[in-house]
Amino acid sequence: MDKIKNPIGRALIHAALVLFSIYSIVPFYWTFLQSFKSFKDANSRTPKFFFTPTWENYQELWLRSVPENGALIAYIILMAVVILICLLLFAKYIPVRDGFIYAFVAVGFVALLWGIPKLVETAKFYDYFINTIIVTVGTVVVSITIGSLAAYGLARYAGLLGVILLVAALGFRALPRLAFILPYFWMGSAINLLDTHLLVILTMVAVNQPFTIWMLRSFFMEIPADLEEAAMIDGASRLTAFRKVIIPIMWPGIISTALFSLLLAYNEFLLVRVLTQTTWTLPVAISRYTGGEDPAHLTIAAAAAVSATIPIILVILFFQKNLVKGLASGAVKG
């Protein structure tokens, strides 16, 4: 696409982008303000942009009771989170292998999430947050593992069966959510898996796998087959060549696909609502407050929405470079 040199045209494009950005940001900004308002300010006849902020909504959302040394515990948790995030951001500047740093950070976050209920009395929303992490991480790991192998095979196989499988996957992806709920609900009832993380993960993988295969296959198609063939001539097996030659080249594409799978699993409502009664994730938990008759729940719902959005924003910001690089490489026909 040629660069637009006309100043009027460039001004119009920039104005359209600014308006679209405002249109996208204002709802979240208003929800953010609502989460810090008292019941009186939130339900005022005239919208209030200047008010005395309060943490009561977040305290009621996350904690059953506020401990006496709550401020100290909050500072300790915040400091631990900041240290772990800094290790992720500056891993390449630390004279240690990146893999060890990422493993240490992952263990640190798991230990932190496990230890928080030991320090404070958390509310039910914290359990929903943990459920969301388990379901999302499980779905992404299983989807990417299976999808990478399947997409690689379909990218290297040029027979008619590969085309049939791809078309079948596309048709499977086009099915409505209700087409998955009833079979998996019946299977969960038959093997006593209803209201478990495993059933939700299996269902999410079944829903997201066609998308994962199609997206990863487009990335694999851009990698010349000569690379793994050269590694195989040097004595590597196909799996070794795939793991040590193709995967490092494919890493931006894998991260891009994993982020889309993460968003699909993180935001899923209908499947989780039907397949679980207590093992809810955040989208289902937020509906408890938005669907109630008590108007006081609106500010808590706003706090819940902001709490659910912040982790996704942090993940996207951290993987932004890989996401852009992966999408760019998948969009260019080499």
Sequence and secondary structure as in RCSB ss.txt:
>XXXX:A:sequence
MDKIKNPIGRALIHAALVLFSIYSIVPFYWTFLQSFKSFKDANSRTPKFFFTPTWENYQELWLRSVPENGALIAY
IILMAVVILICLLLFAKYIPVRDGFIYAFVAVGFVALLWGIPKLVETAKFYDYFINTIIVTVGTVVVSITIGSLA
AYGLARYAGLLGVILLVAALGFRALPRLAFILPYFWMGSAINLLDTHLLVILTMVAVNQPFTIWMLRSFFMEIPA
DLEEAAMIDGASRLTAFRKVIIPIMWPGIISTALFSLLLAYNEFLLVRVLTQTTWTLPVAISRYTGGEDPAHLTI
AAAAAVSATIPIILVILFFQKNLVKGLASGAVKG
>XXXX:A:secstr
      HHHHHHHHHHHHHHHHHHHHHHHHHHHHHTS HHHHT SS  SS    SHHHHHHHBSS  TTHHHHHH
HHHHHHHHHHHHHHTGGGSSS HHHHHHHHHHHHHHHHHHHHHHS B HHHHHHHHHHHHHHHHHHHHHHHHHHH
HHHHHH  SHHHHHHHHHHHHHHHS THHHHHHHHHHHHHTT TTSHHHHHHHHHHHHHHHHHHHHHHHHTTS T
HHHHHHHHTT  HHHHIIIIIHHHHHHHHHHHHHHHHHHHHT  HHHHHH SS   HHHHHHHHHTSS TTHHHH
HHHHHHHHHHHHHHHHHHTHHHHHHHHHHHHS  
